[in-house]
Amino acid sequence: LRKPCFIDELCSFAADITLHCIRQRVGLVLVPPSDQFGQHKCTQLCTHAARCRRDAPKTTMLRTVLAAALLHTAHALAPPAQALRTLAKTSGDDVRGITSPEAENALLPESAYFVGLGFRAWLGDEQTPIFVGRDPRASSDEIGEAFCRGASALDAGPATTPAMLESLLRGDSKACGACMVTASHLPKEWNGLKLFSAKEQRGLNKKEVKEVLGLAADLADMMEPVSSEVTSAEAGFMDEYVEKLRKTIVETSGISATPLKGLKVCVNAGNGAGGFFATSVLAPLGADVSSSINLEPDGAFPNHPANPEDKKHVAATIDAVAASGADVGVMLDCDVDRCGLIDGTTPRPEPVNRNRLVALAAQVALEDGNGVIVTDPVTSGGMTQFIEQRGGTHDRFKMGYRNVIDRAAETKPEPALLAIETSGHSAWRSNNFVDDGCYTAAKLLGRLAKARVDKPDCGLLDLLGGSLKEPQESIKVKMPVKAGLERVPDAEVKLCDALKACETATASWAMEPVNHDGLRCSVGDGDWLIARASLHEPVVSLQMEADDAGGTAAICAAVLPYLQPFEEDIDLAELEAVARSN
């Protein structure tokens, strides 16, 4: 191992020895390296083998060595490896867990160390830098530092998720990968890791995240974490990203000097990472941001969750906009890859989120020419008509920001104009499909500034012109799965079976012909519901819209009898409460 030129020979030799042991039923005992040098060489071996496997699928050296060795070793599974294999089952497009050792899906610094080690091996690059940023959660410093040590990465300090991907997309980027330590909008006891690849020019998808976690678990079986110093990235890591957001507002507005002069904007960052948007992006362009609230990062989230969909976040922003007379409110989630807006020019400030945000962003995107708008499956019934009236094509796809973004990027004959979820995740073709709530807010504020040149009192909803058909009621009923995360797939099957039975028995109900995610059913003339499972929580849900008062309660009352046979597995309390309100 002390002679790098022998790495190829060692990989081949180890594979041959391991295969021989399997054939002869000889047990293997794994001896972990005892020092930093030994660990580095072991990681080098894994990195080389991972690269071989990716370049030539038939070459399976790493899996042969590790899987066979683990199969035959007499040692008990190391606790970090157990935790990592659990995370592999419960994580989606990013790694998420609760920062408590007692949690079923615990994410602790020791696990983060091996995820960093596994990520470095998965990238197949031993030398090129990896950047690691973090949100303000109390656990983020320790988890980020552990990841940096495992990956031999550079600490970028407090950052945002979009900025981490941006650091790989710039022409002068010197990094092969990046990681953002964040659990996005989830409560303070959660944390997570969002992983990005320079080679892929995007975030890792669910399959790739599982590969990284598999490597991490294998490595955790082989060795103990080794202490090392963490090196910081160069100062000003966020500067180019911030400058790009300012440039986006200038270009969209068509006003070169101070395009936001005279516009009063209240930013509510929810004590997450997005306070810079008010002070470093909007204010220098002339906006009055004095009414902004919760700009200081605080991982305890003392005022409300940093989540543009959260009722408390929305209410606090509406109150601040109303009290200050602001023209616009901007709501950001913890790591700023999602946003929501408030129109302060109406008699009572109104939210511009969910379907309104999807419609407004789609309208602005389609002003540059016809194209495809990819959304999640829970957009309102009137969204397709709205998009088609503006020359677009509506592709209603799966839940999950990575699903929607990848779908948009892979659309033929040319990529879609926009990928957007009703949750506020959004990625524009004009922004290299970076999932960025600040970019969307910048585009829409720039478009508003352009409109106010001719109509100074124009508001965000004026841009829509009242042309989006909106339901009178829209709710989501969450039903916990009693046996936990591992039983969620079974619970989703039971939920969908119940919906199918209800649809068969009800003349005015009909399943949608295309279902990429869950099961969506039209109800009567314009109402609908969708049954699906949560991506991260032990929950299944029914989301629905109705054009008449009491319509959602009537839908719940109709479905309830078909779900009651499964109440030992699924908690129906919330569904029953809504049904009783009918």
TAPEZI-V828550 format. One record per residue. N is the residue number from 1. RES is the residue in one small letter. SS is DSSP state (helix for helix, strand for strand, loop for the rest). Layout:
# TAPEZI-V828550
n: [N	N]
res: [RES	RES]
ss: [SS	SS]
This chain:
# TAPEZI-V828550
n: [1	2	3	4	5	6	7	8	9	10	11	12	13	14	15	16	17	18	19	20	21	22	23	24	25	26	27	28	29	30	31	32	33	34	35	36	37	38	39	40	41	42	43	44	45	46	47	48	49	50	51	52	53	54	55	56	57	58	59	60	61	62	63	64	65	66	67	68	69	70	71	72	73	74	75	76	77	78	79	80	81	82	83	84	85	86	87	88	89	90	91	92	93	94	95	96	97	98	99	100	101	102	103	104	105	106	107	108	109	110	111	112	113	114	115	116	117	118	119	120	121	122	123	124	125	126	127	128	129	130	131	132	133	134	135	136	137	138	139	140	141	142	143	144	145	146	147	148	149	150	151	152	153	154	155	156	157	158	159	160	161	162	163	164	165	166	167	168	169	170	171	172	173	174	175	176	177	178	179	180	181	182	183	184	185	186	187	188	189	190	191	192	193	194	195	196	197	198	199	200	201	202	203	204	205	206	207	208	209	210	211	212	213	214	215	216	217	218	219	220	221	222	223	224	225	226	227	228	229	230	231	232	233	234	235	236	237	238	239	240	241	242	243	244	245	246	247	248	249	250	251	252	253	254	255	256	257	258	259	260	261	262	263	264	265	266	267	268	269	270	271	272	273	274	275	276	277	278	279	280	281	282	283	284	285	286	287	288	289	290	291	292	293	294	295	296	297	298	299	300	301	302	303	304	305	306	307	308	309	310	311	312	313	314	315	316	317	318	319	320	321	322	323	324	325	326	327	328	329	330	331	332	333	334	335	336	337	338	339	340	341	342	343	344	345	346	347	348	349	350	351	352	353	354	355	356	357	358	359	360	361	362	363	364	365	366	367	368	369	370	371	372	373	374	375	376	377	378	379	380	381	382	383	384	385	386	387	388	389	390	391	392	393	394	395	396	397	398	399	400	401	402	403	404	405	406	407	408	409	410	411	412	413	414	415	416	417	418	419	420	421	422	423	424	425	426	427	428	429	430	431	432	433	434	435	436	437	438	439	440	441	442	443	444	445	446	447	448	449	450	451	452	453	454	455	456	457	458	459	460	461	462	463	464	465	466	467	468	469	470	471	472	473	474	475	476	477	478	479	480	481	482	483	484	485	486	487	488	489	490	491	492	493	494	495	496	497	498	499	500	501	502	503	504	505	506	507	508	509	510	511	512	513	514	515	516	517	518	519	520	521	522	523	524	525	526	527	528	529	530	531	532	533	534	535	536	537	538	539	540	541	542	543	544	545	546	547	548	549	550	551	552	553	554	555	556	557	558	559	560	561	562	563	564	565	566	567	568	569	570	571	572	573	574	575	576	577	578	579	580	581	582]
res: [l	r	k	p	c	f	i	d	e	l	c	s	f	a	a	d	i	t	l	h	c	i	r	q	r	v	g	l	v	l	v	p	p	s	d	q	f	g	q	h	k	c	t	q	l	c	t	h	a	a	r	c	r	r	d	a	p	k	t	t	m	l	r	t	v	l	a	a	a	l	l	h	t	a	h	a	l	a	p	p	a	q	a	l	r	t	l	a	k	t	s	g	d	d	v	r	g	i	t	s	p	e	a	e	n	a	l	l	p	e	s	a	y	f	v	g	l	g	f	r	a	w	l	g	d	e	q	t	p	i	f	v	g	r	d	p	r	a	s	s	d	e	i	g	e	a	f	c	r	g	a	s	a	l	d	a	g	p	a	t	t	p	a	m	l	e	s	l	l	r	g	d	s	k	a	c	g	a	c	m	v	t	a	s	h	l	p	k	e	w	n	g	l	k	l	f	s	a	k	e	q	r	g	l	n	k	k	e	v	k	e	v	l	g	l	a	a	d	l	a	d	m	m	e	p	v	s	s	e	v	t	s	a	e	a	g	f	m	d	e	y	v	e	k	l	r	k	t	i	v	e	t	s	g	i	s	a	t	p	l	k	g	l	k	v	c	v	n	a	g	n	g	a	g	g	f	f	a	t	s	v	l	a	p	l	g	a	d	v	s	s	s	i	n	l	e	p	d	g	a	f	p	n	h	p	a	n	p	e	d	k	k	h	v	a	a	t	i	d	a	v	a	a	s	g	a	d	v	g	v	m	l	d	c	d	v	d	r	c	g	l	i	d	g	t	t	p	r	p	e	p	v	n	r	n	r	l	v	a	l	a	a	q	v	a	l	e	d	g	n	g	v	i	v	t	d	p	v	t	s	g	g	m	t	q	f	i	e	q	r	g	g	t	h	d	r	f	k	m	g	y	r	n	v	i	d	r	a	a	e	t	k	p	e	p	a	l	l	a	i	e	t	s	g	h	s	a	w	r	s	n	n	f	v	d	d	g	c	y	t	a	a	k	l	l	g	r	l	a	k	a	r	v	d	k	p	d	c	g	l	l	d	l	l	g	g	s	l	k	e	p	q	e	s	i	k	v	k	m	p	v	k	a	g	l	e	r	v	p	d	a	e	v	k	l	c	d	a	l	k	a	c	e	t	a	t	a	s	w	a	m	e	p	v	n	h	d	g	l	r	c	s	v	g	d	g	d	w	l	i	a	r	a	s	l	h	e	p	v	v	s	l	q	m	e	a	d	d	a	g	g	t	a	a	i	c	a	a	v	l	p	y	l	q	p	f	e	e	d	i	d	l	a	e	l	e	a	v	a	r	s	n]
ss: [loop	loop	loop	helix	helix	helix	helix	helix	helix	helix	helix	helix	helix	helix	helix	helix	helix	helix	helix	helix	helix	helix	helix	helix	loop	loop	loop	loop	loop	loop	loop	loop	loop	loop	loop	helix	helix	helix	helix	helix	helix	helix	helix	helix	helix	helix	helix	helix	helix	helix	helix	helix	helix	helix	helix	loop	loop	loop	loop	loop	helix	helix	helix	helix	helix	helix	helix	helix	helix	helix	helix	helix	loop	loop	loop	loop	loop	loop	helix	helix	helix	helix	helix	helix	helix	helix	helix	helix	helix	helix	loop	loop	loop	loop	strand	strand	strand	strand	loop	loop	loop	loop	loop	loop	loop	strand	loop	loop	helix	helix	helix	helix	helix	helix	helix	helix	helix	helix	helix	helix	helix	helix	helix	loop	loop	loop	loop	loop	strand	strand	strand	strand	strand	strand	loop	loop	loop	loop	loop	helix	helix	helix	helix	helix	helix	helix	helix	helix	helix	helix	helix	loop	loop	strand	strand	strand	strand	strand	loop	loop	helix	helix	helix	helix	helix	helix	helix	helix	helix	loop	loop	loop	loop	loop	strand	strand	strand	strand	strand	strand	strand	loop	loop	loop	loop	loop	loop	loop	loop	strand	strand	strand	strand	strand	strand	strand	strand	loop	loop	loop	loop	strand	strand	loop	loop	helix	helix	helix	helix	helix	helix	helix	helix	helix	helix	helix	helix	helix	helix	helix	helix	helix	loop	loop	loop	loop	loop	loop	loop	loop	strand	strand	loop	loop	loop	loop	loop	loop	helix	helix	helix	helix	helix	helix	helix	helix	helix	helix	helix	helix	helix	helix	helix	loop	loop	loop	loop	loop	loop	loop	loop	loop	loop	strand	strand	strand	strand	strand	loop	loop	loop	loop	loop	loop	loop	helix	helix	helix	helix	helix	helix	helix	helix	helix	helix	loop	loop	strand	loop	loop	loop	loop	strand	loop	loop	loop	loop	loop	loop	loop	loop	loop	loop	loop	loop	loop	loop	loop	loop	loop	helix	helix	helix	helix	helix	helix	helix	helix	helix	helix	helix	helix	helix	helix	loop	loop	loop	strand	strand	strand	strand	strand	loop	loop	loop	loop	loop	strand	strand	strand	strand	strand	strand	loop	loop	loop	loop	loop	loop	strand	strand	strand	loop	helix	helix	helix	helix	helix	helix	helix	helix	helix	helix	helix	helix	helix	loop	loop	loop	loop	loop	strand	strand	strand	strand	loop	loop	loop	loop	loop	loop	loop	helix	helix	helix	helix	helix	helix	helix	loop	loop	loop	strand	strand	strand	strand	loop	loop	loop	loop	helix	helix	helix	helix	helix	helix	helix	helix	helix	loop	loop	loop	loop	loop	loop	loop	loop	strand	strand	strand	loop	loop	loop	loop	strand	strand	strand	strand	helix	helix	helix	loop	loop	loop	strand	loop	helix	helix	helix	helix	helix	helix	helix	helix	helix	helix	helix	helix	helix	helix	helix	loop	loop	loop	loop	loop	loop	loop	loop	helix	helix	helix	helix	helix	loop	loop	loop	loop	loop	loop	loop	loop	strand	strand	strand	strand	strand	strand	strand	strand	strand	loop	loop	loop	helix	helix	helix	helix	helix	helix	helix	helix	helix	helix	helix	helix	helix	helix	helix	helix	helix	helix	helix	helix	helix	loop	loop	loop	strand	strand	strand	loop	loop	loop	loop	loop	loop	loop	strand	strand	strand	strand	strand	loop	loop	loop	strand	strand	strand	strand	strand	strand	strand	loop	loop	loop	loop	loop	strand	strand	strand	strand	strand	strand	strand	strand	loop	loop	loop	loop	helix	helix	helix	helix	helix	helix	helix	helix	helix	helix	helix	helix	helix	helix	helix	helix	loop	loop	loop	strand	loop	loop	helix	helix	helix	helix	helix	helix	helix	helix	loop	loop]
